[in-house]
Amino acid sequence: MRIRRRRRVAGAVMVAAAVILPLSVSAPAEAGSLDDLFAKVLVKKVKGENVKKHLDALQAIATANGGNRAAGTPGYNASRDYVAGKLRAAGYKVTLQPINFVESWSENSPAVLAQQSPNPKTYTPGTDFITFEPSPAGDVTAQVQAVDLVLPPTPAPTSTSGCEAADFNGFVAGRIALIQRGTCPFATKVLNAGRAGASGIIIFNEGQPGRTDPFPLNIGEWRAGIPMVFSSFAVGNELAANPGTVVRLKVDSNLVLGTNHNVIAESRHGNPGNVVMIGAHLDSVTEGPGINDNGSGTAAILETALQMRNFPVKNKMRFAFWAAEEIGLLGSDQYVAKLSQAERDKIRLYLNFDMVASPNYAYKLYDGDDSDATGAPAGPPGSAQIEKQLERFFDARKLGHVGTDFDGRSDYGPFILVGIPSGGIFTGAEGIKTPAEAALFGGTAGVAYDVCYHLACDTINNVNLTALDVNSDAIADSAARYAFNTRSIPDSSPAPATRVASGAR
């Protein structure tokens, strides 16, 4: 055993020497630190044409499996096996982590929402309220408790009701949570209510113009495990008017869960107490093969992992390929939820790469410090430093870049929620390219960054190879640097109070 261990250590030293010596012979003494040298090597090794080969493979998988690689399909399973096979062959410790998603949902009979006291009244399904898909079945009669509501006479309220765990301070477990629509995703409110011990959930509309009264919608969230409905403002306002109101809430539904797998690959070397995580979602939407969204991020981090497989890294490298992102960040959310606090504290930072080759691209870096002072707030401490590191790469190549908000639409969301510094690159989705961006990056102003976003035409012909190559290099640069040096990232901090998540509001 000792002999084998010595051979492994000796092998790592030989690899390090082989990588560094060609650079150090010609480099002046002030050329840079170990992470600088390894970054230069890895950027050279991660070639755009090899990243493109992974995209070709993902396209072939989609073509052979009904045209998509969505959660719960053979196309996803084949994508999972392709990525896992490459990583295992490269020597990574690969884990297939099972996660759940909604495979099917239906109602057997109309839901029931009725006041029992003090004023008995039955509300009409489809008019006064609708069932949230995919609500679990349940039949509860309990007192309603309002959660941080904003009601008239406050004009045109925009409510944060239920968006923060603190909104449920004082909530009595077993009661039905009465929550107002607004600001954060429905799924955030539902999960917070479930954690607070609610026996049922009524989310009602805001009392402002332009907010559609009950309409069918799938929030992709069932994990609270309790019945949940969405009502009109009039119903919610009426229930809130009489504290102590008792309501019967019944949902008669069939909920069937399916299983997919996250692919998690760890380096054999590196400090397990100081983990650098790099992630991209592996699934597509059902409408198409998802080659830009998100074959591009998948291919770029896969090639980065393969090319750094022999690096004698100082920090543990963990590459994640997420399942079911397109139906609610389910893979990353369930991964983070299952981590103990001690395991979360070991993750020094998380880098996310979702759509890095949009055809009408812009180089967008997640705004870790909220320097534009608009939209979403800054990320957890350390996120600003990640943004600056990526900026240095683009500045060194004299390439423009702009900020983009942590708007909760990708897999950084669950990491930010628990206070893990995050960052990454995004080249744009259905948003419209501005004239200023067209001047900075080229392309066409007034047109979406990706006109095939979530469509069947998101094929191998829907990627910009220049953006793919540049961003793959940027990913390699940051991966190598953080593999050896995370000193710029502060120690873990307490999780922020507000949940960042994807979904309808």
TINU-264814 format. One record per residue (C-alpha): residue number from 0; x, y, z; residue in one letter. Coordinates in steps of 0.02 Angstrom, whole numbers, plus 50000, padded with zeros to 5 digits. Example, Ala and Ser with C-alpha at 12.3 -4.5 7.8 and 13.67 -1.06 7.14 Angstrom:
# TINU-264814
(0, (50615, 49775, 50390), "a")
(1, (50684, 49947, 50357), "s")
***
This chain:
# TINU-264814
(0, (50000, 50000, 50000), "m")
(1, (50138, 50122, 50043), "r")
(2, (50228, 50084, 49880), "i")
(3, (50071, 50122, 49780), "r")
(4, (50043, 50284, 49873), "r")
(5, (50222, 50339, 49840), "r")
(6, (50199, 50302, 49656), "r")
(7, (50042, 50408, 49650), "r")
(8, (50128, 50553, 49736), "v")
(9, (50279, 50535, 49624), "a")
(10, (50165, 50533, 49473), "g")
(11, (50081, 50694, 49527), "a")
(12, (50250, 50778, 49551), "v")
(13, (50307, 50722, 49378), "m")
(14, (50147, 50791, 49301), "v")
(15, (50173, 50957, 49390), "a")
(16, (50352, 50966, 49328), "a")
(17, (50302, 50921, 49151), "a")
(18, (50173, 51058, 49149), "v")
(19, (50275, 51195, 49232), "i")
(20, (50450, 51171, 49161), "l")
(21, (50412, 51217, 48979), "p")
(22, (50340, 51380, 49039), "l")
(23, (50466, 51419, 49176), "s")
(24, (50618, 51396, 49062), "v")
(25, (50567, 51544, 48955), "s")
(26, (50468, 51644, 49081), "a")
(27, (50548, 51785, 49182), "p")
(28, (50550, 51768, 49371), "a")
(29, (50407, 51890, 49391), "e")
(30, (50296, 51798, 49265), "a")
(31, (50171, 51740, 49393), "g")
(32, (50119, 51618, 49527), "s")
(33, (50080, 51433, 49515), "l")
(34, (49897, 51469, 49475), "d")
(35, (49951, 51588, 49335), "d")
(36, (50060, 51453, 49257), "l")
(37, (49928, 51317, 49267), "f")
(38, (49797, 51437, 49198), "a")
(39, (49905, 51468, 49044), "k")
(40, (49927, 51281, 49018), "v")
(41, (49744, 51237, 49038), "l")
(42, (49684, 51376, 48924), "v")
(43, (49798, 51307, 48788), "k")
(44, (49736, 51130, 48817), "k")
(45, (49550, 51173, 48812), "v")
(46, (49522, 51193, 48625), "k")
(47, (49362, 51253, 48546), "g")
(48, (49360, 51113, 48418), "e")
(49, (49361, 50983, 48557), "n")
(50, (49220, 51071, 48649), "v")
(51, (49125, 51068, 48484), "k")
(52, (49147, 50878, 48475), "k")
(53, (49048, 50862, 48637), "h")
(54, (48911, 50970, 48561), "l")
(55, (48909, 50856, 48409), "d")
(56, (48888, 50707, 48525), "a")
(57, (48743, 50790, 48618), "l")
(58, (48659, 50832, 48453), "q")
(59, (48677, 50650, 48397), "a")
(60, (48600, 50594, 48561), "i")
(61, (48451, 50709, 48539), "a")
(62, (48428, 50658, 48357), "t")
(63, (48425, 50475, 48408), "a")
(64, (48302, 50504, 48550), "n")
(65, (48152, 50602, 48486), "g")
(66, (48240, 50768, 48460), "g")
(67, (48271, 50818, 48640), "n")
(68, (48369, 50780, 48798), "r")
(69, (48237, 50833, 48925), "a")
(70, (48216, 50770, 49103), "a")
(71, (48134, 50600, 49108), "g")
(72, (48176, 50553, 48929), "t")
(73, (48297, 50428, 48850), "p")
(74, (48389, 50578, 48779), "g")
(75, (48430, 50640, 48953), "y")
(76, (48487, 50469, 49010), "n")
(77, (48601, 50452, 48859), "a")
(78, (48672, 50627, 48892), "s")
(79, (48704, 50578, 49073), "r")
(80, (48792, 50418, 49021), "d")
(81, (48900, 50509, 48892), "y")
(82, (48961, 50637, 49019), "v")
(83, (48984, 50511, 49160), "a")
(84, (49079, 50392, 49046), "g")
(85, (49202, 50526, 48989), "k")
(86, (49235, 50582, 49168), "l")
(87, (49258, 50406, 49236), "r")
(88, (49381, 50366, 49097), "a")
(89, (49478, 50523, 49145), "a")
(90, (49496, 50460, 49323), "g")
(91, (49367, 50565, 49414), "y")
(92, (49263, 50496, 49556), "k")
(93, (49090, 50502, 49476), "v")
(94, (48925, 50495, 49572), "t")
(95, (48753, 50485, 49494), "l")
(96, (48643, 50574, 49620), "q")
(97, (48456, 50533, 49604), "p")
(98, (48337, 50681, 49602), "i")
(99, (48148, 50687, 49584), "n")
(100, (48037, 50780, 49463), "f")
(101, (47852, 50776, 49420), "v")
(102, (47822, 50644, 49289), "e")
(103, (47633, 50668, 49282), "s")
(104, (47494, 50758, 49374), "w")
(105, (47305, 50760, 49357), "s")
(106, (47150, 50802, 49457), "e")
(107, (47017, 50672, 49492), "n")
(108, (46886, 50800, 49543), "s")
(109, (46874, 50989, 49565), "p")
(110, (46962, 51061, 49715), "a")
(111, (46865, 51129, 49865), "v")
(112, (46893, 51296, 49950), "l")
(113, (46760, 51343, 50078), "a")
(114, (46745, 51451, 50232), "q")
(115, (46682, 51351, 50380), "q")
(116, (46673, 51495, 50504), "s")
(117, (46632, 51631, 50549), "p")
(118, (46541, 51654, 50383), "n")
(119, (46511, 51489, 50291), "p")
(120, (46542, 51511, 50106), "k")
(121, (46597, 51398, 49963), "t")
(122, (46707, 51468, 49825), "y")
(123, (46694, 51415, 49642), "t")
(124, (46840, 51319, 49566), "p")
(125, (46899, 51392, 49400), "g")
(126, (46824, 51561, 49443), "t")
(127, (46870, 51607, 49620), "d")
(128, (47022, 51495, 49628), "f")
(129, (47120, 51360, 49537), "i")
(130, (47231, 51217, 49594), "t")
(131, (47418, 51245, 49580), "f")
(132, (47492, 51111, 49470), "e")
(133, (47569, 50998, 49535), "p")
(134, (47483, 51011, 49704), "s")
(135, (47490, 50853, 49810), "p")
(136, (47323, 50781, 49865), "a")
(137, (47257, 50834, 50034), "g")
(138, (47100, 50876, 50132), "d")
(139, (47125, 50994, 50278), "v")
(140, (47012, 51102, 50384), "t")
(141, (47108, 51230, 50485), "a")
(142, (47122, 51411, 50535), "q")
(143, (47194, 51529, 50404), "v")
(144, (47346, 51633, 50453), "q")
(145, (47397, 51784, 50349), "a")
(146, (47581, 51799, 50302), "v")
(147, (47651, 51976, 50283), "d")
(148, (47509, 52041, 50173), "l")
(149, (47496, 52211, 50088), "v")
(150, (47313, 52259, 50072), "l")
(151, (47214, 52417, 50026), "p")
(152, (47211, 52561, 50063), "p")
(153, (47395, 52545, 50015), "t")
(154, (47389, 52592, 49829), "p")
(155, (47442, 52466, 49697), "a")
(156, (47535, 52353, 49817), "p")
(157, (47681, 52245, 49767), "t")
(158, (47694, 52110, 49899), "s")
(159, (47844, 52014, 49965), "t")
(160, (47727, 51901, 50063), "s")
(161, (47807, 51731, 50094), "g")
(162, (47969, 51773, 50004), "c")
(163, (48076, 51761, 50160), "e")
(164, (48082, 51630, 50295), "a")
(165, (48066, 51773, 50421), "a")
(166, (47891, 51810, 50353), "d")
(167, (47835, 51651, 50444), "f")
(168, (47902, 51701, 50614), "n")
(169, (47757, 51666, 50732), "g")
(170, (47667, 51555, 50609), "f")
(171, (47571, 51417, 50699), "v")
(172, (47609, 51247, 50626), "a")
(173, (47454, 51159, 50560), "g")
(174, (47368, 51316, 50500), "r")
(175, (47333, 51358, 50318), "i")
(176, (47452, 51492, 50255), "a")
(177, (47369, 51640, 50168), "l")
(178, (47502, 51718, 50056), "i")
(179, (47497, 51858, 49928), "q")
(180, (47565, 51850, 49751), "r")
(181, (47711, 51962, 49706), "g")
(182, (47898, 51994, 49693), "t")
(183, (47969, 51818, 49712), "c")
(184, (47923, 51654, 49626), "p")
(185, (47770, 51557, 49683), "f")
(186, (47884, 51408, 49718), "a")
(187, (47981, 51510, 49846), "t")
(188, (47823, 51552, 49942), "k")
(189, (47765, 51371, 49936), "v")
(190, (47929, 51299, 50001), "l")
(191, (47942, 51429, 50140), "n")
(192, (47764, 51390, 50195), "a")
(193, (47799, 51204, 50196), "g")
(194, (47953, 51227, 50302), "r")
(195, (47852, 51331, 50424), "a")
(196, (47732, 51186, 50453), "g")
(197, (47581, 51246, 50352), "a")
(198, (47447, 51114, 50321), "s")
(199, (47389, 51198, 50161), "g")
(200, (47427, 51352, 50055), "i")
(201, (47316, 51486, 49978), "i")
(202, (47409, 51612, 49871), "i")
(203, (47298, 51755, 49813), "f")
(204, (47321, 51890, 49684), "n")
(205, (47387, 52064, 49714), "e")
(206, (47259, 52202, 49716), "g")
(207, (47333, 52300, 49573), "q")
(208, (47288, 52324, 49389), "p")
(209, (47363, 52204, 49264), "g")
(210, (47373, 52054, 49378), "r")
(211, (47270, 51914, 49300), "t")
(212, (47151, 51827, 49419), "d")
(213, (47164, 51639, 49437), "p")
(214, (47242, 51560, 49283), "f")
(215, (47307, 51383, 49260), "p")
(216, (47492, 51370, 49290), "l")
(217, (47622, 51239, 49332), "n")
(218, (47745, 51298, 49464), "i")
(219, (47844, 51135, 49454), "g")
(220, (47850, 51122, 49644), "e")
(221, (47771, 50989, 49752), "w")
(222, (47897, 50964, 49892), "r")
(223, (47796, 51055, 50027), "a")
(224, (47686, 50899, 50021), "g")
(225, (47524, 50993, 50057), "i")
(226, (47374, 51051, 49953), "p")
(227, (47393, 51222, 49872), "m")
(228, (47281, 51337, 49771), "v")
(229, (47287, 51509, 49689), "f")
(230, (47139, 51625, 49718), "s")
(231, (47076, 51795, 49662), "s")
(232, (47118, 51951, 49760), "f")
(233, (46937, 51962, 49816), "a")
(234, (46943, 51790, 49898), "v")
(235, (47110, 51823, 49983), "g")
(236, (47055, 51994, 50045), "n")
(237, (46896, 51919, 50115), "e")
(238, (46989, 51781, 50207), "l")
(239, (47114, 51906, 50277), "a")
(240, (46976, 52022, 50341), "a")
(241, (46927, 51905, 50483), "n")
(242, (47073, 51837, 50585), "p")
(243, (47029, 51664, 50647), "g")
(244, (46933, 51614, 50491), "t")
(245, (46925, 51426, 50471), "v")
(246, (46933, 51354, 50296), "v")
(247, (46919, 51184, 50215), "r")
(248, (47047, 51157, 50076), "l")
(249, (47040, 50997, 49974), "k")
(250, (47140, 50942, 49822), "v")
(251, (47101, 50773, 49743), "d")
(252, (47249, 50739, 49630), "s")
(253, (47366, 50606, 49562), "n")
(254, (47549, 50653, 49575), "l")
(255, (47679, 50535, 49500), "v")
(256, (47864, 50571, 49527), "l")
(257, (48004, 50519, 49411), "g")
(258, (48190, 50504, 49444), "t")
(259, (48339, 50575, 49351), "n")
(260, (48520, 50594, 49404), "h")
(261, (48641, 50735, 49429), "n")
(262, (48816, 50689, 49373), "v")
(263, (48943, 50742, 49506), "i")
(264, (49128, 50718, 49469), "a")
(265, (49267, 50750, 49595), "e")
(266, (49454, 50761, 49571), "s")
(267, (49555, 50625, 49656), "r")
(268, (49672, 50756, 49729), "h")
(269, (49645, 50920, 49821), "g")
(270, (49591, 50976, 49993), "n")
(271, (49417, 50903, 50028), "p")
(272, (49387, 51044, 50151), "g")
(273, (49408, 51176, 50015), "n")
(274, (49298, 51132, 49866), "v")
(275, (49284, 51228, 49702), "v")
(276, (49121, 51185, 49615), "m")
(277, (49088, 51214, 49430), "i")
(278, (48917, 51174, 49359), "g")
(279, (48806, 51174, 49205), "a")
(280, (48635, 51099, 49176), "h")
(281, (48631, 50945, 49066), "l")
(282, (48447, 50937, 49018), "d")
(283, (48357, 51022, 48873), "s")
(284, (48177, 51075, 48858), "v")
(285, (48058, 50951, 48776), "t")
(286, (48042, 51061, 48622), "e")
(287, (48219, 51036, 48558), "g")
(288, (48395, 50966, 48579), "p")
(289, (48459, 51111, 48686), "g")
(290, (48629, 51129, 48605), "i")
(291, (48658, 51309, 48659), "n")
(292, (48543, 51289, 48810), "d")
(293, (48635, 51206, 48885), "n")
(294, (48744, 51092, 48783), "g")
(295, (48865, 51238, 48770), "s")
(296, (48896, 51253, 48958), "g")
(297, (48899, 51064, 48977), "t")
(298, (49027, 51040, 48838), "a")
(299, (49139, 51181, 48900), "a")
(300, (49153, 51120, 49079), "i")
(301, (49167, 50939, 49024), "l")
(302, (49317, 50977, 48914), "e")
(303, (49392, 51084, 49053), "t")
(304, (49376, 50938, 49175), "a")
(305, (49451, 50815, 49051), "l")
(306, (49601, 50925, 49013), "q")
(307, (49641, 50960, 49196), "m")
(308, (49624, 50778, 49250), "r")
(309, (49811, 50760, 49285), "n")
(310, (49835, 50929, 49370), "f")
(311, (49902, 50909, 49549), "p")
(312, (49767, 51027, 49613), "v")
(313, (49776, 51104, 49785), "k")
(314, (49588, 51118, 49808), "n")
(315, (49459, 50982, 49776), "k")
(316, (49377, 51010, 49607), "m")
(317, (49194, 50960, 49592), "r")
(318, (49107, 50967, 49422), "f")
(319, (48917, 50958, 49422), "a")
(320, (48802, 50921, 49276), "f")
(321, (48627, 50961, 49337), "w")
(322, (48467, 50868, 49297), "a")
(323, (48295, 50949, 49275), "a")
(324, (48352, 51131, 49275), "e")
(325, (48224, 51173, 49142), "e")
(326, (48079, 51124, 49256), "i")
(327, (48130, 51222, 49409), "g")
(328, (48316, 51205, 49451), "l")
(329, (48270, 51038, 49528), "l")
(330, (48440, 50954, 49513), "g")
(331, (48542, 51092, 49593), "s")
(332, (48407, 51135, 49721), "d")
(333, (48392, 50956, 49783), "q")
(334, (48582, 50938, 49784), "y")
(335, (48605, 51091, 49896), "v")
(336, (48456, 51045, 50005), "a")
(337, (48535, 50877, 50046), "k")
(338, (48701, 50951, 50100), "l")
(339, (48734, 50971, 50285), "s")
(340, (48792, 51141, 50345), "q")
(341, (48966, 51070, 50366), "a")
(342, (48966, 51009, 50185), "e")
(343, (48903, 51178, 50124), "r")
(344, (49041, 51266, 50219), "d")
(345, (49171, 51164, 50124), "k")
(346, (49113, 51235, 49956), "i")
(347, (49219, 51390, 49937), "r")
(348, (49135, 51450, 49778), "l")
(349, (49018, 51397, 49638), "y")
(350, (49039, 51442, 49454), "l")
(351, (48889, 51423, 49338), "n")
(352, (48891, 51413, 49149), "f")
(353, (48721, 51412, 49065), "d")
(354, (48715, 51463, 48880), "m")
(355, (48891, 51518, 48834), "v")
(356, (48877, 51514, 48643), "a")
(357, (48720, 51612, 48597), "s")
(358, (48719, 51654, 48411), "p")
(359, (48691, 51841, 48440), "n")
(360, (48799, 51837, 48596), "y")
(361, (48856, 51961, 48726), "a")
(362, (48987, 51920, 48857), "y")
(363, (48886, 51940, 49016), "k")
(364, (48966, 51912, 49186), "l")
(365, (48857, 51886, 49338), "y")
(366, (48854, 52049, 49435), "d")
(367, (48926, 51990, 49599), "g")
(368, (48941, 52163, 49675), "d")
(369, (48780, 52241, 49604), "d")
(370, (48888, 52378, 49529), "s")
(371, (48744, 52438, 49420), "d")
(372, (48635, 52458, 49576), "a")
(373, (48482, 52394, 49482), "t")
(374, (48384, 52233, 49479), "g")
(375, (48439, 52088, 49589), "a")
(376, (48555, 52122, 49736), "p")
(377, (48737, 52071, 49748), "a")
(378, (48783, 51890, 49775), "g")
(379, (48854, 51824, 49939), "p")
(380, (49024, 51892, 49994), "p")
(381, (49154, 51828, 49873), "g")
(382, (49041, 51843, 49721), "s")
(383, (49116, 52014, 49680), "a")
(384, (49290, 51938, 49678), "q")
(385, (49233, 51801, 49559), "i")
(386, (49164, 51933, 49441), "e")
(387, (49328, 52028, 49449), "k")
(388, (49427, 51870, 49409), "q")
(389, (49323, 51840, 49253), "l")
(390, (49337, 52024, 49206), "e")
(391, (49527, 52010, 49210), "r")
(392, (49521, 51870, 49082), "f")
(393, (49415, 51970, 48960), "f")
(394, (49514, 52129, 48991), "d")
(395, (49678, 52039, 48955), "a")
(396, (49608, 51989, 48785), "r")
(397, (49539, 52164, 48757), "k")
(398, (49363, 52094, 48747), "l")
(399, (49214, 52192, 48807), "g")
(400, (49097, 52126, 48942), "h")
(401, (48941, 52182, 49034), "v")
(402, (48857, 52132, 49195), "g")
(403, (48702, 52024, 49212), "t")
(404, (48591, 52003, 49364), "d")
(405, (48577, 51852, 49476), "f")
(406, (48393, 51842, 49426), "d")
(407, (48367, 51664, 49489), "g")
(408, (48347, 51583, 49319), "r")
(409, (48491, 51462, 49329), "s")
(410, (48578, 51342, 49448), "d")
(411, (48674, 51472, 49547), "y")
(412, (48508, 51510, 49635), "g")
(413, (48513, 51372, 49767), "p")
(414, (48697, 51409, 49804), "f")
(415, (48666, 51595, 49830), "i")
(416, (48521, 51551, 49944), "l")
(417, (48636, 51466, 50068), "v")
(418, (48773, 51599, 50058), "g")
(419, (48897, 51516, 49939), "i")
(420, (48992, 51642, 49831), "p")
(421, (48943, 51621, 49649), "s")
(422, (48979, 51686, 49476), "g")
(423, (48990, 51638, 49294), "g")
(424, (48961, 51684, 49113), "i")
(425, (48800, 51701, 49012), "f")
(426, (48784, 51750, 48829), "t")
(427, (48598, 51790, 48828), "g")
(428, (48433, 51702, 48798), "a")
(429, (48267, 51775, 48739), "e")
(430, (48316, 51953, 48787), "g")
(431, (48347, 52083, 48652), "i")
(432, (48521, 52143, 48610), "k")
(433, (48542, 52330, 48634), "t")
(434, (48629, 52448, 48511), "p")
(435, (48767, 52474, 48640), "a")
(436, (48794, 52287, 48652), "e")
(437, (48797, 52270, 48463), "a")
(438, (48932, 52404, 48457), "a")
(439, (49032, 52312, 48591), "l")
(440, (49011, 52132, 48535), "f")
(441, (48952, 52139, 48355), "g")
(442, (48794, 52051, 48302), "g")
(443, (48623, 52128, 48276), "t")
(444, (48536, 52253, 48389), "a")
(445, (48349, 52232, 48413), "g")
(446, (48360, 52043, 48394), "v")
(447, (48361, 51911, 48531), "a")
(448, (48529, 51844, 48588), "y")
(449, (48461, 51672, 48547), "d")
(450, (48312, 51670, 48428), "v")
(451, (48301, 51480, 48452), "c")
(452, (48290, 51489, 48642), "y")
(453, (48183, 51342, 48701), "h")
(454, (48137, 51296, 48523), "l")
(455, (48169, 51149, 48408), "a")
(456, (48296, 51251, 48311), "c")
(457, (48418, 51253, 48458), "d")
(458, (48528, 51131, 48363), "t")
(459, (48712, 51117, 48323), "i")
(460, (48685, 51259, 48198), "n")
(461, (48628, 51375, 48338), "n")
(462, (48796, 51406, 48421), "v")
(463, (48922, 51544, 48393), "n")
(464, (49090, 51456, 48385), "l")
(465, (49187, 51614, 48428), "t")
(466, (49089, 51638, 48589), "a")
(467, (49105, 51453, 48627), "l")
(468, (49294, 51458, 48607), "d")
(469, (49320, 51618, 48707), "v")
(470, (49207, 51566, 48849), "n")
(471, (49284, 51392, 48858), "s")
(472, (49452, 51478, 48881), "d")
(473, (49378, 51591, 49015), "a")
(474, (49308, 51440, 49106), "i")
(475, (49475, 51351, 49095), "a")
(476, (49566, 51505, 49159), "d")
(477, (49457, 51522, 49314), "s")
(478, (49451, 51335, 49347), "a")
(479, (49641, 51323, 49348), "a")
(480, (49665, 51477, 49456), "r")
(481, (49539, 51424, 49587), "y")
(482, (49607, 51246, 49585), "a")
(483, (49764, 51317, 49664), "f")
(484, (49714, 51480, 49746), "n")
(485, (49552, 51533, 49830), "t")
(486, (49630, 51664, 49944), "r")
(487, (49528, 51803, 49865), "s")
(488, (49366, 51719, 49920), "i")
(489, (49315, 51757, 50100), "p")
(490, (49266, 51620, 50220), "d")
(491, (49086, 51559, 50211), "s")
(492, (48954, 51678, 50275), "s")
(493, (48776, 51653, 50341), "p")
(494, (48644, 51624, 50209), "a")
(495, (48545, 51777, 50154), "p")
(496, (48365, 51785, 50209), "a")
(497, (48288, 51797, 50036), "t")
(498, (48272, 51643, 49928), "r")
(499, (48328, 51658, 49747), "v")
(500, (48235, 51536, 49637), "a")
(501, (48165, 51512, 49464), "s")
(502, (47982, 51515, 49418), "g")
(503, (47824, 51614, 49388), "a")
(504, (47779, 51757, 49503), "r")
***
